[in-house]
Amino acid sequence: MILWLKCAMLQRGRCSALSSRYTVGVNHPSVSSVLRSAFGATVALSLCACTFDGSNFYSSEPTEGSDASPNASDANTNPDTPDAEAGCPFSLDALCLLGEPTGGLNFTSNEVIDTDVDPRCFDLEQGAGPTACLLWADAVSVAAGVTVTAIGSRPLVVASSDSISIFGTLDASSQRGVQQGAGANFDDCALASGPQRDIGGAGGAAGGSFAGEAGDGGTGDQDSSLGFDGTGAPGTASTAVGQPTFLRGGCRGGNGADESSSSLAGSGGSGGASGGAVALYAAQNFTLEGSGLIRVTGAGGGGGQVQAGGGGGGSGGMLRIEASVVVINGTLGANGGGGGEGGVRLNGFPETGASGTDGPASPTGAAGGTGLSFAGDGGVGSSLASLAGDAGANADGGGGGGGGGAGFILLRGAVSVNGSSSPAPIVD
């Protein structure tokens, strides 16, 4: 059966806005397998403001207005149509329905990709997962010394019909007070419990969990100096999750508890944002050169104000790389951020705790906030040695925030890792 895709906005298979071929005929035994994604979820494409899903955009007949005929002999007359017998080079079969890209994507100067508004984005729907921004190109490269920063609420997917070479930096990390990575802070994350207010020292928040379990927050007012029950209970982290079935960001750290409900009370530190979500597909080779860096690390949690708890560090995000040959000579990072330090009142003077550091791409975990007497230090974020974040410290003042857990780094193809990856990659 020849399966036909047709967008009403397209004339003879061409999108006037993006000059991208779209009407294709494909010999394929089942609709569901065409829509099988690399993550095992249903995927549909939305091009030129047309939205499709697996239930309604396939038919065995050409769409009204098409000049094509539903004849099996026509299956491979379009040179841009993949040959089903030859096989799709991507595990994300929907990419093979796009046709030939209109050109390469070569980054020779610093650039920001905002997945919410970038005009180059195709909408890639992921069933139960968030809609992603898809950039479809011929060869893709990032020059040495160049940083491409991915932000926005949607994950980023970059796919090449040829090869991808990265000499510079692809950054979808979250950094406190600077940026949130593309697709960060997945909506369905939840903490096991939140921290408790206490005017003698509030509880610190847990970090965000993802591939690794985050650290719990620290207990505040452990000397039972003030408060209804003497101590400020800490927030507790959710458990780590299994490998997601779609591309998504990690989980945000929790907010530290306030000193009290009064508007004049010290505020708990805000949780760090999670790392973003990036998938890179190349039909031929993917190479991360020795100077190259790809990071989806989480941000550090904020320090608590006077007697308030520290915020939890954000988890690392999700990075997937797939190609016939995958060579990693550079650095990959999906570590969580460090927890924020609790706040305290010393000799009548209010002191705000230090924020945790952002997750590094190196094997070392992000440091928690520290420096005040009688305040709880923030927990260290995940590292190469541990997928889990450390718990925030207990204190007479505000408890420290927990460190963020690790994210996912997934590699598929003939894989060679000669560089650094934290956490260690999962190769499938």
N, C-alpha and C positions, 0 to 999 in steps of 0.2 A: 504494500500500500504506500502511496506517496502522500506524505503529510505536508500540508500547505500552511504557511504562516503569511498573514497579510494584514497590514495596518491600513486603515482607511485613509490615513494622511499620506500614504506613499503612492507614488505613480511609477508603475512598472518596476517595482522592487527597489526604488531609490528614495532615500530620505533627503528631501531638499535642504533641510536644515543642516544635516551633518554629512551629506553625500555618502551615506553608508548603505550598502545593499541590504535588503531585508527580506524580500520575498524569496523563499528557497523551497526546493523540493528535495526530500530526503527519503530514501528507502530505509525503513526502520520497523522492526517487528512490534514495538509497543510504545505507546505514548509515555508510559511511566518511566521507561528506561531512558528515553530522550531527556526527561526532566531530572534524571538522577544527578545529584550534585556530588561534589567531592566529599561532602560532609554527610551524605546519606539523606538529605532533605530535598523536598520538592523545590525546584527553582524555576522561575519564569522570567522573561525579559520584558522590559518596558522601554520602548524606543520611540523617540520623537513624541513624547507625551502620551503614547499609547500604553495601556496597562494590560498585561496578559496573565492568566493563571492556567494551571494544568487542566482545569475543567472545561475551558471554553475556547482556547485559541488554536486547537487542532481540529481538522476535519479531513475526511478523505476526498473532499471535493475542493476545487479552488474557490476562493472567496469571490463573491459577486464583483464583476468588473475586471477580474484578472483575465489576461489573454492567454493564460496557460491552459493546457489540457491535462486532466488527471490520467495520464498514460505512463505506464512504467518505463517506456522507452525514453521519456523525458527526464528521468531521474538525475542523470549526470550531464545533461547538456549545458547547464550553467557552470562555468568554470569556477565560480565562487562557492559552489555547493560541495560540502564534504562528501566523500564517497563512503557510505556506511560500511561497505565490505572492507575498505582499507582501515577503518577504525578511526575514532576520534582521538587525537593525541592528548586530550585533556580528560581528566576524570569528571570535570564539570562539563557534561555534554552540551549544555546550552551554548557554550562558547563556539561550538562548531556550527551553530546556526546563524552566526553573525555575518558570514561572508568575509571577503578580503578587507582588511583595514585600509584606511585611506592614506596612511603614512606612518612614519616612525614617531617615537616620543623620546627626544633627546634633551636632557636637562644639562645645560652648560652654565647656568647661573642659578643662584638661590631662588627658590619658588615655594609658594604656599598653595597647597591644594585644599580647598574647602569643599568637602564632599556634599554639602547642602546646596551650593550654588555654582560649582564649577560647570561651565557649559559643555565641557567634554564628557561629562558623566552620562552613561546609560544607567537606567534604573534596573538593578538586578534584585529581584524579589526572592526571598529565601523561605517561603512557606511560613513556619512559625517564628522564624528569625527576622531580624531587622532588614529592611531594604538597603542594599549596598550601592555605592557608586562604582561603576565599572568603567575603566579606561581601557579601550581596545586599540591596539597599535601593532605595527610591524615590529622592527627591532626597537628595544627600549634600553636607554643607558642613562646613567647619572655620572657626570664627570668628577674627577678627583677634586676635592676641596669644595664641592657643591653640596648644599643641604636642601633636600626637598622635604618640607614639613607638611604632614597630613593632619588636618583638623576637621571639625564638623561632627554632626550627630550620627552620621552614617559610616559604616565600615568602608574601607577602600579595597577594591580589587583591581589589580593591574594585570592585564593579559596580553601576551605577545604571540603573534603567529610565527615568530622567528625565535629570537633569543633575547635575554635580559642580562645586562652587564652593569654592575654597580661598583664604581670606584669611590664614590662619595658617601653621603649619608641620606638614608630614608628614615625620617623621624616621625613616628606616630605615638610618641611618649606623652605622658602628662607631667607637667612641671608646675609646682606650686606657684601661683601668682603669675604664671607666664602663659600656659596653654593647656588645653585638653586634647589628647590624641583623638583621631578620627574614630568614631564609634565607641568612645569610652563610656563607662558607667552604664552597663547593661541594665535594662529596666527591671528584670525579674530577680535581682539580687536581694537578699535579706540577711540581717544579722540574727543570731540566735537570741540575743537579748541586748537591750540598751543599758547604759550606765545610770547610776542613781545620783540625784542631787544631794548635796550635804554642805552646809555652811562651814563646817570644819574641814572640808576637803572632799570634793566630788569625785566620782569614779571616772576613770579613763575609758575611752571607747575601744572596741575591737577593730582590727584592721579588716580589709576586704579579702575574702577567700576566692580562689579560682582553682588552678591546678594544684596549688598548695594551700593548706589551711592557715589562715592568718592568726596572729597572736591575740589573745584576750587583752582587755584593758587592765590597768592596775587599780587596786582598791585605794580609795581616798580616805583621809581622816582615820588612819589606822590606830592613832593614839586615843580615839574616841573623845576628842576634846569638845566637839560641838555636834549638833544634829540630833534628829529624833532617835536614831538607833546607834549612834556612835560612829558608824563607818559609811562611806559612800561606795556602794557595790559597783563592781566593774561591769562593763559590757563584755559579752562573750561572742566569739566568732562562730560563723556557720562552718560546716565541714567543707572540705574540698569537693569539687565536682569531677565527674568523668569527662572524657574528651567530648566537646560539644559536637552536635550534628549539623551545625551551621556556623558561619563566621560571626563572631560577636566580641565585644570588649569585655574587660574584666569587671570587678566589683569595687565600688567606692568604699573607703573606710568610713566608720561611723563617726558621729559628732560626739565629742566629750560632753559630759553632763555639766550644766551650769551650777554655779555655787548655790543658788536658790531660785525661787520663782520671781523674786523682786526684779523690777526693771533696773535697779542699781547694782544688781549682783554681777559677779564676774561671769563671762560667757565661756562655755566649753570650746575647745579648739575644733575647727571644722575638719571633717574627714578629707583625706587626700583622694583625688580622682584616680580612677584605674587607668591602666595603659589602654591604648586603642586597639584596633583590629585591622590587620592588613593581610591580604592574600596575593601572591605573585605567581602567575602561571606563564610558562614559556613552552612552546611546542618543541623547541630544540634544546638549547642549553641555558642554564642559569648560572651566573658566576658572580660571587661577591669577592672582589679583589681584596688583597691584604690591607689596603687603606679604607676599605668599605665598612660601613656600620648600618645596621638596621635595628631600631629599638622600638619596643612597645611597652616601656617600663611605666610603673605607677608613680604617683606623686606622694610626697611626705604629708603626714597629718599635721594640723596646726597646733600650736601650743595653747594651753588653757590660760585664761586670765586669772585674776586673783581667786585662789581656792577652787578653781574649776578644773575639770579633767581634760587631758590631752586628746586630740583627735587621732583616729586610726589611720594608718598608711593605706593607700590604695593598692589593689593587687596589680600584678602585671597583666598585660593584655594577651592578644592572640596573634600569632604570626604563622602563616602557612606559605611554604614555597614548594612548587611542583614544576618539574621539567623532566625531559628525557635524561638529562645529566645535570646534577646539582653539585656545584663546587663551592664550598664555603672556606675561603682563605681569610676572611675578615672577621667581624664581630657581630654576634646576634645577642640581643638582650630583652628579657621579659621579666625582670625582677620587680618585686613590690617595693613600695616606699616605706620609709621609717615612720614610726609613731611619734606624735607630738608629746612634748613634756607637759606635765601638769603645772598649774599656777599655784601661787602661795602668797601669804601675807607675812612679811618679815619685819619685826619691830614696828608694826603698824603701817608699813609701806607695802602697797600691792606690787606684785611681781608677776609678769606674764612669762610662761614657759617658752622655750625655743621650739620651733617647728622641726619635724623630722626632715631628713634630706630625701631628695627624690631618688627613685630607684636607678642605680647605675647599670650600664651595660656590661660592666666587669663582673667577675665571679664573686666579688665581695658584696655583702648585703648593705643596704642603705642604713646609715646610722640614725638612731632615734634622737629626738631632741634632749638636751641635757644642759646642766650648768647651774641650776638653782639648788640651794639647800632646802631640805624638807619637802621637795616636790618630786613626784615620780618621773623617772626618765622614760622616754618613749622606747618601744621595742624595736629591735633591728629587723629590717625587711628581709625577704627571702634572698638566698644566694645560691651559688652552684652547689654548695655542700648541703643545702637544706631547702626544700620547696616551701617549708613553713616559715611564717614570720614569728618573731619572739614576742612574748607577752610584755606589756608595759609594767613598770615597777610600781609596787605599792609605796605609799608615802603618808606622812602626817598631813600634808597638804593635798593638792589634787593629784589623782593617779595618772600615770602615763598611758598614752595610747598604744595599742598593739601594732606591730609591724605587719605590712601587707604580705600576702602569700604570692607565690610565683604564678605567672601566666603560662601559656602554652607556646611552644615552638615546634612546629610540625614540618617535616621534610619528606618529600616523596619523589622517587625516581632512582637513578643510579647515583647514590649520594656519597660524597667525599667531604669530610669535615676536617680541615687542617688548621682552622682558626679557633676562635673562642665562642662559646655559646653558654649563656646562663639564663634559665636552667638548661640542662642537657636536652638536646632535641629528641623528639619522638620520631623515629624513621619508620614509615610504612610503605 
